């Protein structure tokens, strides 16, 4: 299971230091490497966390707000996963006298369970719940609203594949599929037994697999049947990037990602696209460009991640023709 690196171990910090040294760019960092400053020929740029200063502030805020992004994409008639906002009770002055609950129940009844409940500005698949009934919905509302300003409700889609595309000023720097870990039926073991045997040495994987099982735990999958261990496609939850994509599929994913960036006013973004029932939909546009997991899987992944950041620095300082 992937573990988030500490600041001193972040690949981004290491990569930017190296890229700056190669190009004669002054590099300095603050706040335990969470803020990085690059200077060259009288020009200064900052990287905060995983956010480069390419994007307008309002565009980045919209991208990081799932419901706001959905509204923008809807206005442009771009296929997307709907996200409906429900603010925390401590923001009651913005809720009106009707509050959240009757609207939430009405929403769930209008589209039917299961639905997805998530923090409206979360990342890495944290605080994302697959909801099957009103009791689970109430519990998720209570849990998320204790620490977040708002949550979003979405329809649950049966996702055949999920892709991530890194776009910089309409140029695609990287595109890959997020492949979830899976177990293969042997014809006699239950799904729970298969999960146990595959996640024996990874307690976090076991926990993720049992959070919302992708198959009835006590049923026996047929021999050769492949079942995902986790329902989420996040790399931080065990998925792995696959860089070899079907040409036709990649073209559709890339075109949709570029269109979404243009609509949202984003210059540098990581765009997530799902494939469901033959359709492609935007699920997220991320202002932060984290390639930590990609850099750790293999030498190829490390090189690809490094090249994304190097290209970003070259564009920052107009050095493209030199590298």
C-alpha positions as CSV (number, residue, x, y, z in Angstrom):
1,X,0.0,0.0,0.0
2,X,1.3,3.4,-1.0
3,X,2.2,5.7,2.0
4,X,2.3,9.4,1.7
5,X,5.9,10.6,1.9
6,X,7.0,13.1,4.5
7,X,8.0,16.5,3.2
8,X,11.7,15.7,3.4
9,X,11.1,12.6,1.2
10,X,8.8,14.2,-1.4
11,X,9.9,13.4,-4.9
12,X,8.7,16.9,-6.1
13,X,11.3,18.6,-3.8
14,X,14.1,16.4,-4.9
15,X,13.1,16.8,-8.6
16,X,12.8,20.6,-8.4
17,X,16.2,20.9,-6.7
18,X,17.8,18.8,-9.4
19,X,16.0,20.6,-12.3
20,X,17.0,24.0,-10.9
21,X,20.6,23.0,-10.6
22,X,20.7,21.7,-14.2
23,X,19.3,25.0,-15.5
24,X,21.2,27.5,-13.2
25,X,18.0,28.4,-11.4
26,X,18.2,29.6,-7.8
27,X,16.3,27.2,-5.6
28,X,15.2,27.8,-2.0
29,X,12.5,26.4,0.3
30,X,10.6,27.3,3.4
31,X,8.1,25.7,5.9
32,X,9.8,22.2,5.8
33,X,10.0,22.3,2.0
34,X,6.3,22.9,1.6
35,X,7.0,26.3,-0.1
36,X,9.6,26.4,-2.8
37,X,10.9,29.4,-4.6
38,X,12.6,29.4,-8.0
39,X,14.5,32.5,-9.3
40,X,16.0,33.0,-12.7
41,X,16.9,36.2,-14.7
42,X,14.9,38.4,-12.4
43,X,11.8,36.2,-12.5
44,X,10.5,34.5,-9.4
45,X,8.0,31.6,-9.2
46,X,6.6,29.7,-6.3
47,X,5.4,26.1,-5.7
48,X,3.2,25.6,-2.7
49,X,2.6,22.0,-1.8
50,X,2.0,20.6,-5.2
51,X,0.6,23.8,-6.7
52,X,2.6,25.7,-9.3
53,X,1.8,29.3,-9.9
54,X,0.4,28.8,-13.4
55,X,-3.3,28.9,-12.5
56,X,-5.3,32.0,-11.7
57,X,-6.4,31.9,-8.1
58,X,-10.1,31.8,-8.9
59,X,-9.7,28.9,-11.4
60,X,-7.6,26.9,-8.9
61,X,-10.3,27.5,-6.2
62,X,-13.0,26.3,-8.6
63,X,-11.0,23.2,-9.6
64,X,-10.5,22.3,-5.9
65,X,-14.2,22.7,-5.2
66,X,-16.0,19.6,-6.6
67,X,-19.5,21.2,-6.8
68,X,-18.2,24.5,-8.2
69,X,-16.3,22.6,-10.9
70,X,-19.4,20.5,-11.7
71,X,-21.4,23.8,-12.1
72,X,-18.8,25.2,-14.5
73,X,-18.6,22.0,-16.6
74,X,-22.4,21.9,-16.7
75,X,-22.5,25.4,-18.1
76,X,-20.2,24.3,-20.9
77,X,-22.1,21.0,-21.5
78,X,-19.0,19.0,-20.8
79,X,-19.7,15.4,-19.6
80,X,-19.0,15.1,-15.9
81,X,-19.9,13.5,-12.6
82,X,-22.5,15.6,-10.8
83,X,-21.5,16.9,-7.4
84,X,-24.2,18.6,-5.3
85,X,-23.1,20.7,-2.4
86,X,-24.3,20.4,1.2
87,X,-22.7,23.0,3.6
88,X,-21.8,22.2,7.2
89,X,-24.5,23.1,9.8
90,X,-22.2,25.8,11.3
91,X,-22.7,27.7,8.0
92,X,-26.4,27.7,8.7
93,X,-26.9,31.3,7.6
94,X,-26.1,30.1,4.0
95,X,-28.5,27.1,4.2
96,X,-31.8,28.8,4.7
97,X,-34.5,27.6,7.1
98,X,-34.9,24.2,5.3
99,X,-31.4,23.1,6.3
100,X,-29.6,20.1,4.7
101,X,-31.5,17.0,5.6
102,X,-34.7,17.1,3.7
103,X,-32.8,18.1,0.6
104,X,-30.3,15.3,1.0
105,X,-33.0,12.7,1.4
106,X,-34.8,14.1,-1.6
107,X,-31.6,13.9,-3.6
108,X,-30.9,10.3,-2.6
109,X,-34.5,9.3,-3.4
110,X,-34.5,11.0,-6.8
111,X,-31.5,9.1,-8.1
112,X,-31.6,6.0,-5.9
113,X,-29.0,4.3,-3.8
114,X,-26.1,3.7,-3.9
115,X,-24.8,7.2,-4.0
116,X,-21.4,8.7,-3.2
117,X,-20.8,11.1,-0.3
118,X,-17.4,12.9,-0.1
119,X,-15.8,16.0,1.3
120,X,-16.3,18.8,-1.2
121,X,-12.6,19.7,-1.3
122,X,-10.9,16.5,-0.4
123,X,-8.1,14.6,-2.2
124,X,-6.6,11.1,-2.4
125,X,-9.9,9.4,-1.9
126,X,-10.1,10.3,1.8
127,X,-13.6,10.8,3.4
128,X,-15.3,9.3,0.3
129,X,-18.1,6.9,1.2
130,X,-20.3,4.6,-0.9
131,X,-23.8,5.0,0.7
132,X,-26.5,2.3,0.5
133,X,-29.2,3.7,2.8
134,X,-30.4,6.7,4.8
135,X,-28.6,5.5,8.0
136,X,-25.2,5.4,6.2
137,X,-26.0,8.8,4.7
138,X,-26.6,10.3,8.1
139,X,-23.4,8.8,9.5
140,X,-21.4,10.2,6.6
141,X,-22.9,13.7,6.9
142,X,-22.0,13.7,10.6
143,X,-18.5,12.4,10.1
144,X,-17.6,14.8,7.2
145,X,-19.2,17.9,8.7
146,X,-17.2,17.6,11.9
147,X,-14.1,18.7,10.0
148,X,-15.1,20.1,6.6
149,X,-17.1,23.1,5.5
150,X,-19.1,21.1,3.0
151,X,-19.7,17.8,1.3
152,X,-20.9,16.7,-2.1
153,X,-23.3,14.0,-3.1
154,X,-23.0,12.2,-6.4
155,X,-24.6,9.3,-8.3
156,X,-22.6,6.1,-8.0
157,X,-21.3,5.1,-11.4
158,X,-20.0,1.6,-12.3
159,X,-16.6,2.6,-13.4
160,X,-15.0,0.5,-16.1
161,X,-11.7,2.5,-16.0
162,X,-10.3,5.7,-14.6
163,X,-7.6,7.8,-16.3
164,X,-5.4,10.8,-15.2
165,X,-4.1,13.3,-17.7
166,X,-1.6,16.0,-16.9
167,X,-2.2,19.1,-19.0
168,X,0.0,22.2,-19.2
169,X,-1.3,25.0,-21.4
170,X,-3.2,22.6,-23.6
171,X,-0.2,20.3,-24.0
172,X,-0.5,16.8,-22.6
173,X,2.5,15.8,-20.5
174,X,1.3,12.5,-19.2
175,X,-1.7,10.2,-19.4
176,X,-2.2,6.9,-17.7
177,X,-4.9,4.6,-16.4
178,X,-5.4,3.9,-12.7
179,X,-5.6,0.1,-12.4
180,X,-7.1,-1.2,-9.2
181,X,-5.5,-4.3,-7.5
182,X,-7.7,-7.4,-7.9
183,X,-8.1,-11.0,-6.9
184,X,-8.8,-13.9,-9.2
185,X,-11.3,-16.5,-8.3
186,X,-10.1,-20.1,-7.9
187,X,-13.6,-21.7,-7.9
188,X,-13.6,-22.7,-4.2
189,X,-12.5,-19.8,-2.0
190,X,-14.9,-17.1,-0.9
191,X,-14.2,-13.5,-1.8
192,X,-13.3,-12.8,1.9
193,X,-10.8,-15.7,1.8
194,X,-9.2,-14.3,-1.4
195,X,-9.0,-10.9,0.1
196,X,-7.3,-12.3,3.2
197,X,-4.7,-14.2,1.2
198,X,-3.9,-11.3,-1.0
199,X,-3.8,-8.6,1.7
200,X,-2.3,-10.7,4.4
201,X,0.9,-8.5,4.7
202,X,-0.9,-5.2,4.0
203,X,-3.4,-4.4,6.8
204,X,-4.3,-1.1,5.0
205,X,-5.2,-2.9,1.9
206,X,-7.3,-5.3,3.9
207,X,-9.1,-2.4,5.5
208,X,-9.7,-0.7,2.2
209,X,-11.0,-3.9,0.6
210,X,-13.5,-4.5,3.4
211,X,-14.7,-0.9,3.6
212,X,-17.0,-1.3,0.6
213,X,-16.6,-4.8,-0.9
214,X,-16.7,-5.1,-4.6
215,X,-18.3,-8.6,-4.3
216,X,-20.3,-10.4,-1.6
217,X,-17.8,-11.4,1.0
218,X,-19.2,-14.9,1.6
219,X,-19.8,-15.8,-2.0
220,X,-17.4,-17.8,-4.2
221,X,-16.3,-16.1,-7.4
222,X,-16.0,-18.4,-10.4
223,X,-12.6,-19.7,-11.4
224,X,-10.7,-17.0,-13.3
225,X,-13.1,-14.2,-12.4
226,X,-11.2,-11.0,-11.6
227,X,-12.7,-8.8,-8.9
228,X,-11.2,-5.5,-7.8
229,X,-10.0,-5.4,-4.2
230,X,-11.0,-1.8,-3.7
231,X,-13.8,0.3,-5.2
232,X,-11.8,3.5,-5.3
233,X,-9.3,4.2,-8.1
234,X,-6.9,6.4,-6.2
235,X,-3.3,5.5,-6.4
236,X,-3.1,6.2,-2.6
237,X,-5.6,3.4,-2.1
238,X,-3.6,0.8,-4.0
239,X,-4.3,1.4,-7.7
240,X,-1.3,1.4,-10.1
241,X,-0.7,3.6,-13.1
242,X,-0.6,1.9,-16.5
243,X,0.9,4.1,-19.3
244,X,0.2,1.9,-22.3
245,X,-3.3,3.0,-23.5
246,X,-5.4,2.2,-26.5
247,X,-5.0,5.0,-29.0
248,X,-8.7,5.6,-29.5
249,X,-9.3,5.7,-25.8
250,X,-6.4,7.9,-25.1
251,X,-7.6,10.4,-27.7
252,X,-11.0,10.6,-26.1
253,X,-9.6,11.0,-22.6
254,X,-7.1,13.6,-23.6
255,X,-9.6,15.7,-25.6
256,X,-12.0,15.7,-22.8
257,X,-9.3,16.7,-20.3
258,X,-8.1,19.6,-22.5
259,X,-11.7,20.8,-22.9
260,X,-12.3,20.7,-19.2
261,X,-9.1,22.7,-18.5
262,X,-10.1,25.3,-21.1
263,X,-13.6,25.7,-19.6
264,X,-12.3,26.0,-16.0
265,X,-9.5,28.4,-16.9
266,X,-6.8,26.0,-15.8
267,X,-3.3,26.2,-17.2
268,X,-1.7,23.3,-15.3
269,X,-3.9,20.5,-14.0
270,X,-4.3,16.8,-13.3
271,X,-7.6,15.8,-14.8
272,X,-9.4,12.6,-13.8
273,X,-11.7,11.0,-16.4
274,X,-13.9,7.9,-15.8
275,X,-15.2,5.5,-18.4
276,X,-18.7,4.2,-17.6
277,X,-21.0,2.3,-19.9
278,X,-19.0,3.4,-22.9
279,X,-19.2,7.1,-21.9
280,X,-16.4,9.3,-20.6
281,X,-16.9,11.9,-17.9
282,X,-14.8,14.3,-16.0
283,X,-14.7,13.4,-12.3
284,X,-12.1,15.9,-11.0
285,X,-9.7,18.6,-12.1
286,X,-6.8,18.9,-9.6
287,X,-4.7,22.1,-9.3
288,X,-2.0,20.2,-7.4
289,X,0.3,18.1,-9.5
290,X,1.4,15.2,-7.3
291,X,3.4,12.4,-9.0
292,X,4.8,10.8,-5.8
293,X,3.3,7.4,-6.4
294,X,4.2,7.5,-10.1
295,X,7.8,8.2,-9.3
296,X,8.0,5.3,-6.9
297,X,6.7,2.4,-9.0
298,X,9.6,2.0,-11.4
299,X,12.5,3.8,-13.2
300,X,10.1,4.5,-16.0
301,X,7.6,6.2,-13.7
302,X,10.4,8.2,-12.0
303,X,11.6,9.5,-15.4
304,X,8.1,10.4,-16.5
305,X,7.4,12.2,-13.3
306,X,10.7,14.1,-13.5
307,X,10.0,15.1,-17.1
308,X,6.6,16.6,-16.2
309,X,8.2,18.8,-13.6
310,X,11.1,19.7,-15.8
311,X,8.8,20.7,-18.6
312,X,6.8,22.9,-16.1
313,X,9.9,24.7,-15.0
314,X,11.0,25.2,-18.6
315,X,7.7,26.8,-19.4
316,X,7.8,28.9,-16.2
317,X,11.0,30.5,-17.3
318,X,10.6,30.3,-21.1
319,X,13.4,27.8,-21.4
320,X,11.6,25.3,-23.7
321,X,14.0,26.0,-26.7
322,X,17.0,25.2,-24.5
323,X,15.9,21.8,-23.2
